[in-house]
Amino acid sequence: MTTISIRLDDNDKRELEEMCADMGMNISTFYMIYTKKALRDRRIPFEIAAPKDPFYSDANLRQLKKADKQLQDGRIIEKSFAELEAIADE
């Protein structure tokens, strides 16, 4: 047997201990299960992905579609940069 040490944020460790206790195990058992699963499947047992560009978030895409529809329907207000600055200064 080998001992492995890892560093965890204190809050993360406490939450992990509580979660493991709720499942009837300790952190050592948790990591043993994780390791066995990774070795059996030959992959990390969960998806790791880079966050999406926030520009393409569902909320932003809905807003862009709404703005495009308003533009297509001719429901736009045109302001010069100077007018926008004046509004911002109010």
TIVO-476989 format. One record per residue: residue number from 1; residue in one letter; z, y, x of N, C-alpha, C, O in turn. Coordinates in steps of 0.05 Angstrom, whole numbers, m for minus. Atoms other than C-alpha are relative to their C-alpha. Last residue first. Example, Ala and Ser with C-alpha at 12.3 -4.5 7.8 and 13.67 -1.06 7.14 Angstrom:
<recs>
<2 S <m1 m24 m16> <143 m21 273> <14 22 m15> <18 44 m5>>
<1 A <0 m24 18> <156 m90 246> <0 24 18> <13 24 39>>
</recs>
This chain:
<recs>
<90 E <m15 m9 24> <m331 1242 m565> <27 m13 m3> <41 m7 m22>>
<89 D <m19 m21 m7> <m355 1231 m494> <17 9 m23> <37 23 m20>>
<88 A <m21 12 m16> <m388 1165 m511> <22 20 7> <45 13 10>>
<87 I <m16 17 18> <m429 1198 m566> <24 m12 15> <46 m13 4>>
<86 A <m15 m18 17> <m452 1252 m517> <17 m15 m20> <40 m7 m25>>
<85 E <m22 m11 m16> <m471 1199 m466> <17 19 m17> <41 19 m15>>
<84 L <m20 21 m3> <m512 1163 m520> <24 9 16> <47 3 10>>
<83 E <m14 3 26> <m548 1227 m538> <22 m21 2> <43 m18 m9>>
<82 A <m17 m23 3> <m564 1240 m464> <16 m1 m27> <39 5 m28>>
<81 F <m23 5 m17> <m591 1169 m457> <20 23 m3> <44 19 m4>>
<80 S <5 m5 m28> <m637 1182 m516> <25 m6 16> <47 m8 4>>
<79 K <m16 m21 m12> <m623 1149 m582> <m9 3 29> <m15 m16 43>>
<78 E <7 m7 m27> <m667 1105 m626> <17 24 8> <19 44 m6>>
<77 I <m6 m28 m3> <m638 1071 m687> <m6 7 30> <3 m7 48>>
<76 I <m10 m8 m26> <m667 1005 m708> <6 30 0> <m6 45 m16>>
<75 R <m27 m12 4> <m678 969 m773> <12 7 27> <30 m6 36>>
<74 G <1 m29 m3> <m753 958 m766> <26 14 m5> <27 38 m9>>
<73 D <m1 m12 27> <m748 887 m794> <m2 30 1> <m1 43 m20>>
<72 Q <24 9 15> <m772 858 m727> <m1 13 m28> <m23 18 m38>>
<71 L <23 m13 m13> <m719 899 m690> <m25 m6 m16> <m41 11 m21>>
<70 Q <m2 m29 7> <m664 877 m738> <m24 15 11> <m35 32 m3>>
<69 K <7 m2 29> <m687 805 m729> <0 29 m10> <m17 37 m24>>
<68 D <29 4 2> <m685 813 m653> <m10 2 m29> <m31 15 m34>>
<67 A <12 m25 m9> <m615 841 m657> <m30 m1 m2> <m43 18 m10>>
<66 K <m5 m21 21> <m592 782 m699> <m13 26 8> <m26 39 m9>>
<65 K <17 7 23> <m625 733 m651> <3 20 m22> <m17 29 m35>>
<64 L <27 m7 m8> <m591 768 m592> <m20 m6 m22> <m38 10 m27>>
<63 Q <2 m29 0> <m524 765 m627> <m28 9 7> <m39 28 m5>>
<62 R <0 m8 28> <m532 690 m641> <m3 31 m3> <m19 40 m20>>
<61 L <27 7 10> <m552 679 m568> <m2 7 m30> <m23 16 m39>>
<60 N <19 m20 m9> <m489 717 m546> <m28 m6 m11> <m43 13 m18>>
<59 A <m6 m26 12> <m443 675 m589> <m20 21 8> <m30 37 m9>>
<58 D <8 1 28> <m475 609 m568> <4 27 m14> <m14 36 m29>>
<57 S <m21 11 18> <m468 627 m495> <m10 1 m28> <m27 17 m35>>
<56 Y <11 20 17> <m533 638 m456> <21 m13 m18> <16 m34 m29>>
<55 F <22 m12 15> <m512 704 m424> <m11 m20 m21> <m20 m12 m43>>
<54 P <m9 m10 26> <m447 670 m406> <m22 14 m16> <m19 17 m40>>
<53 D <3 m29 m2> <m485 629 m353> <9 12 m27> <m2 4 m47>>
<52 K <25 m12 7> <m460 559 m365> <1 30 5> <22 43 4>>
<51 P <0 m14 26> <m400 534 m327> <m28 12 m5> <m42 21 13>>
<50 A <m3 m28 m5> <m415 484 m272> <m1 15 m26> <m16 7 m44>>
<49 A <24 m17 3> <m406 413 m294> <7 29 7> <30 38 4>>
<48 I <m5 m25 m15> <m360 355 m280> <m25 16 m1> <m47 7 6>>
<47 E <22 m17 m9> <m362 299 m331> <10 25 15> <29 37 6>>
<46 F <4 m22 19> <m306 249 m334> <m22 17 12> <m29 16 35>>
<45 P <m1 8 28> <m291 181 m302> <0 23 m20> <10 20 m43>>
<44 I <m24 m14 10> <m316 201 m233> <1 m4 m30> <m20 0 m43>>
<43 R <5 m28 7> <m367 148 m216> <26 12 m8> <46 m2 m14>>
<42 R <14 m12 m23> <m371 77 m188> <m8 29 m7> <m30 38 1>>
<41 D <25 m13 10> <m351 50 m256> <m17 12 21> <m41 18 17>>
<40 R <14 19 17> <m299 1 m229> <m27 11 m9> <m47 m4 m8>>
<39 L <11 21 m17> <m278 47 m172> <m16 m20 m16> <m37 m29 m7>>
<38 A <21 m12 m17> <m270 108 m217> <m13 m22 17> <m37 m22 20>>
<37 K <23 m7 17> <m231 67 m269> <m23 11 17> <m46 2 13>>
<36 K <12 25 8> <m185 37 m216> <m25 5 m17> <m46 m9 m13>>
<35 T <14 11 m23> <m172 106 m187> <m14 m26 m7> <m38 m29 1>>
<34 Y <23 m17 m6> <m155 137 m254> <m17 m12 23> <m41 m14 21>>
<33 I <20 6 21> <m110 79 m272> <m25 16 5> <m47 5 3>>
<32 M <9 27 m4> <m73 86 m205> <m22 m7 m20> <m42 m19 m13>>
<31 Y <20 m1 m21> <m70 161 m214> <m10 m27 7> <m34 m30 15>>
<30 F <23 m15 8> <m35 154 m281> <m22 0 21> <m45 m6 15>>
<29 T <15 18 17> <11 100 m255> <m26 13 m10> <m47 1 m10>>
<28 S <11 20 m18> <35 147 m200> <m18 m20 m15> <m40 m27 m6>>
<27 I <24 m11 m14> <43 203 m250> <m13 m20 18> <m38 m21 20>>
<26 N <m6 m22 m18> <90 161 m293> <m26 10 13> <m47 m2 9>>
<25 M <6 5 m28> <76 118 m354> <10 24 17> <19 44 6>>
<24 G <m16 22 m11> <96 110 m427> <m6 m6 29> <m3 m29 38>>
<23 M <16 24 0> <40 151 m457> <15 m24 12> <4 m45 15>>
<22 D <7 5 27> <87 209 m476> <m16 m26 m3> <m16 m39 m24>>
<21 A <m24 11 13> <116 203 m406> <m6 m7 m29> <3 m27 m40>>
<20 C <m3 28 m8> <46 213 m378> <24 m13 m14> <22 m36 m22>>
<19 M <22 15 13> <36 276 m419> <3 m30 7> <0 m47 m11>>
<18 E <m6 2 29> <104 303 m398> <m21 m17 m14> <m14 m34 m31>>
<17 E <m23 18 3> <92 288 m324> <6 m5 m30> <12 m27 m38>>
<16 L <10 27 m5> <23 320 m329> <22 m21 m3> <18 m42 m15>>
<15 E <15 8 24> <53 382 m361> <m11 m28 3> <m11 m44 m16>>
<14 R <m19 4 22> <106 387 m306> <m15 m10 m25> <m6 m28 m39>>
<13 K <m15 24 m5> <54 377 m252> <19 m6 m23> <20 m29 m32>>
<12 D <18 23 5> <7 429 m282> <15 m26 4> <11 m45 m11>>
<11 N <3 3 29> <65 479 m286> <m18 m24 m7> <m13 m39 m26>>
<10 D <m25 10 13> <85 468 m214> <m3 m5 m30> <6 m25 m40>>
<9 D <m14 m23 10> <12 475 m189> <25 m11 m15> <23 m32 m28>>
<8 L <6 m8 28> <m7 411 m156> <16 25 m6> <38 29 4>>
<7 R <m14 m24 9> <m11 390 m83> <m10 7 m28> <m33 6 m34>>
<6 I <18 m21 10> <m29 319 m66> <17 24 m8> <41 22 m14>>
<5 S <m13 m24 10> <5 265 m25> <m21 20 m9> <m41 24 5>>
<4 I <17 m24 m1> <m23 195 m17> <16 24 m12> <29 21 m32>>
<3 T <m11 m23 15> <20 135 1> <m19 23 3> <m28 30 26>>
<2 T <1 m25 m14> <m15 71 22> <12 22 m18> <9 20 m43>>
<1 M <0 m24 17> <0 0 0> <0 25 18> <12 25 39>>
</recs>
